[in-house]
Amino acid sequence: MATNRYLPEDRYDALIEALLQVRPTIMQPDLKSAFVEVLGEVGGIWPAFCRDEAENPHLRRRNFV
Protein backbone atom coordinates (compact mmCIF):
# COMPACT_ATOMS: atom_id res chain seq x y z
CA MET A 1 0.00 0.00 0.00
CA ALA A 2 1.29 3.45 -0.91
CA THR A 3 2.08 5.98 1.78
CA ASN A 4 0.16 9.23 1.47
CA ARG A 5 2.23 12.35 0.86
CA TYR A 6 0.81 15.76 1.63
CA LEU A 7 2.14 18.78 -0.23
CA PRO A 8 1.61 22.44 0.63
CA GLU A 9 -1.19 23.88 -1.52
CA ASP A 10 1.12 26.07 -3.57
CA ARG A 11 3.42 23.18 -4.43
CA TYR A 12 0.44 20.93 -5.18
CA ASP A 13 -1.06 23.54 -7.50
CA ALA A 14 2.30 24.07 -9.23
CA LEU A 15 2.69 20.31 -9.66
CA ILE A 16 -0.75 19.91 -11.23
CA GLU A 17 -0.15 22.87 -13.54
CA ALA A 18 3.26 21.54 -14.60
CA LEU A 19 1.85 18.05 -15.26
CA LEU A 20 -0.90 19.55 -17.41
CA GLN A 21 1.76 21.33 -19.49
CA VAL A 22 3.81 18.22 -20.29
CA ARG A 23 4.05 17.71 -24.05
CA PRO A 24 6.52 15.74 -26.13
CA THR A 25 9.28 17.88 -27.62
CA ILE A 26 12.21 17.28 -29.90
CA MET A 27 14.52 17.51 -26.88
CA GLN A 28 12.34 15.21 -24.75
CA PRO A 29 10.04 13.04 -26.86
CA ASP A 30 9.52 10.54 -24.02
CA LEU A 31 6.55 11.58 -21.89
CA LYS A 32 7.34 9.18 -19.06
CA SER A 33 10.71 10.85 -18.46
CA ALA A 34 9.05 14.26 -18.66
CA PHE A 35 6.52 13.25 -15.99
CA VAL A 36 9.30 11.86 -13.77
CA GLU A 37 11.17 15.15 -14.11
CA VAL A 38 8.10 17.25 -13.24
CA LEU A 39 7.21 15.04 -10.27
CA GLY A 40 10.77 15.38 -8.96
CA GLU A 41 11.56 19.00 -9.73
CA VAL A 42 8.16 20.49 -8.88
CA GLY A 43 6.67 17.98 -6.43
CA GLY A 44 9.81 16.68 -4.76
CA ILE A 45 8.68 13.12 -5.59
CA TRP A 46 11.53 10.93 -6.86
CA PRO A 47 11.98 7.22 -7.58
CA ALA A 48 13.69 5.39 -4.70
CA PHE A 49 16.78 4.67 -6.81
CA CYS A 50 17.48 8.41 -6.95
CA ARG A 51 17.87 8.47 -3.17
CA ASP A 52 20.17 5.46 -3.37
CA GLU A 53 22.33 7.24 -5.94
CA ALA A 54 22.33 10.51 -3.98
CA GLU A 55 23.53 8.65 -0.88
CA ASN A 56 26.00 6.50 -2.86
CA PRO A 57 27.32 8.54 -5.81
CA HIS A 58 29.49 5.64 -6.97
CA LEU A 59 26.37 3.74 -8.07
CA ARG A 60 25.79 3.57 -11.82
CA ARG A 61 23.33 6.17 -13.09
CA ARG A 62 20.10 4.63 -14.38
CA ASN A 63 17.58 5.91 -16.91
CA PHE A 64 14.16 7.00 -15.66
CA VAL A 65 12.39 4.74 -18.13
C-alpha positions as YAML, in Angstrom:
chain: A
units: angstrom
residues:
- id: 1
  name: MET
  ca: [0.00, 0.00, 0.00]
- id: 2
  name: ALA
  ca: [1.29, 3.45, -0.91]
- id: 3
  name: THR
  ca: [2.08, 5.98, 1.78]
- id: 4
  name: ASN
  ca: [0.16, 9.23, 1.47]
- id: 5
  name: ARG
  ca: [2.23, 12.35, 0.86]
- id: 6
  name: TYR
  ca: [0.81, 15.76, 1.63]
- id: 7
  name: LEU
  ca: [2.14, 18.78, -0.23]
- id: 8
  name: PRO
  ca: [1.61, 22.44, 0.63]
- id: 9
  name: GLU
  ca: [-1.19, 23.88, -1.52]
- id: 10
  name: ASP
  ca: [1.12, 26.07, -3.57]
- id: 11
  name: ARG
  ca: [3.42, 23.18, -4.43]
- id: 12
  name: TYR
  ca: [0.44, 20.93, -5.18]
- id: 13
  name: ASP
  ca: [-1.06, 23.54, -7.50]
- id: 14
  name: ALA
  ca: [2.30, 24.07, -9.23]
- id: 15
  name: LEU
  ca: [2.69, 20.31, -9.66]
- id: 16
  name: ILE
  ca: [-0.75, 19.91, -11.23]
- id: 17
  name: GLU
  ca: [-0.15, 22.87, -13.54]
- id: 18
  name: ALA
  ca: [3.26, 21.54, -14.60]
- id: 19
  name: LEU
  ca: [1.85, 18.05, -15.26]
- id: 20
  name: LEU
  ca: [-0.90, 19.55, -17.41]
- id: 21
  name: GLN
  ca: [1.76, 21.33, -19.49]
- id: 22
  name: VAL
  ca: [3.81, 18.22, -20.29]
- id: 23
  name: ARG
  ca: [4.05, 17.71, -24.05]
- id: 24
  name: PRO
  ca: [6.52, 15.74, -26.13]
- id: 25
  name: THR
  ca: [9.28, 17.88, -27.62]
- id: 26
  name: ILE
  ca: [12.21, 17.28, -29.90]
- id: 27
  name: MET
  ca: [14.52, 17.51, -26.88]
- id: 28
  name: GLN
  ca: [12.34, 15.21, -24.75]
- id: 29
  name: PRO
  ca: [10.04, 13.04, -26.86]
- id: 30
  name: ASP
  ca: [9.52, 10.54, -24.02]
- id: 31
  name: LEU
  ca: [6.55, 11.58, -21.89]
- id: 32
  name: LYS
  ca: [7.34, 9.18, -19.06]
- id: 33
  name: SER
  ca: [10.71, 10.85, -18.46]
- id: 34
  name: ALA
  ca: [9.05, 14.26, -18.66]
- id: 35
  name: PHE
  ca: [6.52, 13.25, -15.99]
- id: 36
  name: VAL
  ca: [9.30, 11.86, -13.77]
- id: 37
  name: GLU
  ca: [11.17, 15.15, -14.11]
- id: 38
  name: VAL
  ca: [8.10, 17.25, -13.24]
- id: 39
  name: LEU
  ca: [7.21, 15.04, -10.27]
- id: 40
  name: GLY
  ca: [10.77, 15.38, -8.96]
- id: 41
  name: GLU
  ca: [11.56, 19.00, -9.73]
- id: 42
  name: VAL
  ca: [8.16, 20.49, -8.88]
- id: 43
  name: GLY
  ca: [6.67, 17.98, -6.43]
- id: 44
  name: GLY
  ca: [9.81, 16.68, -4.76]
- id: 45
  name: ILE
  ca: [8.68, 13.12, -5.59]
- id: 46
  name: TRP
  ca: [11.53, 10.93, -6.86]
- id: 47
  name: PRO
  ca: [11.98, 7.22, -7.58]
- id: 48
  name: ALA
  ca: [13.69, 5.39, -4.70]
- id: 49
  name: PHE
  ca: [16.78, 4.67, -6.81]
- id: 50
  name: CYS
  ca: [17.48, 8.41, -6.95]
- id: 51
  name: ARG
  ca: [17.87, 8.47, -3.17]
- id: 52
  name: ASP
  ca: [20.17, 5.46, -3.37]
- id: 53
  name: GLU
  ca: [22.33, 7.24, -5.94]
- id: 54
  name: ALA
  ca: [22.33, 10.51, -3.98]
- id: 55
  name: GLU
  ca: [23.53, 8.65, -0.88]
- id: 56
  name: ASN
  ca: [26.00, 6.50, -2.86]
- id: 57
  name: PRO
  ca: [27.32, 8.54, -5.81]
- id: 58
  name: HIS
  ca: [29.49, 5.64, -6.97]
- id: 59
  name: LEU
  ca: [26.37, 3.74, -8.07]
- id: 60
  name: ARG
  ca: [25.79, 3.57, -11.82]
- id: 61
  name: ARG
  ca: [23.33, 6.17, -13.09]
- id: 62
  name: ARG
  ca: [20.10, 4.63, -14.38]
- id: 63
  name: ASN
  ca: [17.58, 5.91, -16.91]
- id: 64
  name: PHE
  ca: [14.16, 7.00, -15.66]
- id: 65
  name: VAL
  ca: [12.39, 4.74, -18.13]
...
